[in-house]
Amino acid sequence: MHVLQIEYPVPDYAAWKAAFDRDVLDREGSGVHRYRVLRPTDDPNYVAIDLEFENAGEAEAYLAALRHQFYSSRQASPASGGGPKTRIVEVAEAKEY
């Protein structure tokens, strides 16, 4: 399992969330199995998103689409407060209690 991690400030969470929920890039059709949206308890205007994929290739393709569609300029992504930090990680171990 691979996870695309994305994080950045958002000046208006409600506007950002509405854009996220529109799902323009079709997360499920792009290979996302599960996602989580996280917000720091001390900064409600910051988001971290984990998108889970079966393989690294799907995660890389989705990140490329995000960069092209949304992260290329402020006009393309008005709801975000700046450029995102992104990385693709592999799940080395997971356990639920």
N, C-alpha and C positions, 0 to 999 in steps of 0.2 A: 504494500500500500504506500502511495506517495501523497504528500500533502503540499499544496501550494499555499504558502502563508503570505498574507498581504496585510499591511498595516499603514495607516495614515490618519492625520487629523481631518475632521469634518466640521465645518463651521455651523452646520445645521443638520443634526442627526435625522430628523424627520424627513427632510428633503433627500438626504442621502439614502435612507431606508426605502423611500418610495421609488427611487431610481434602481436600487438593488432588487427590489421586488418585481420590477418590470422584466427582469431576467432577459435582457436583449440578446445575450449570447447563448441562451438555452443551456443552462448548466447541466441539466440531466442529459440532454442530447449530446453534450460535449464530453461526457464521461464522468461527471461529478457524481459520486455515490452518496456523499453527505457533506453538509457544510455546517459551520458554526460561526456565528457573529459574536464577538466578544467586545466588551467595553470596560476600560479600567474604572474601578470604583471611584477613583479620585479625578477622573477626566472624562466626563460624558461626551465630549466632543472629539473623541479619538476612537477608532475602530480597529479591530484585528479580526481577520477572516481566515478560517481554515477551510480549504476545499479539498476533499479527499478523492483521489483517483486510484484506479487499479495499477497504472504504470506511469513512469516518468514521462513518456512520450505524450500522453494525454495532457498531463499537467503542463508540459512545455508548450504544447499547441494552444492550450487555453490562455496561458500567460502571454503568448505572442498576440493572440486575438485581443486580449485586454489592453495590451500596450498600443496596438494599432487603433482600436476603437475608442478607448477612453483615456489612456494615460499619455497620449501624444501632445496634448495641450490643455490649458486651463479651460478653453472654450468647450472642448470635448468632454470635460469632466467638471462642470461647474459646482457640483455638490461636494467635491473633495477640496480640502484646504491646502493641498500640496501634493508633491509627488509621493507615490507610495514606496514603501520598502517591501521588496518581494524576495522570496526564496522558495525553492522546492526541496523538501526534506523527505527522507525515506523513514517509515515507521520501523524502528529496530526492535521494539518490544512494546506491547500494550497489555494491560490487565484491568479488568473491571471487578469491583467489589460490590 
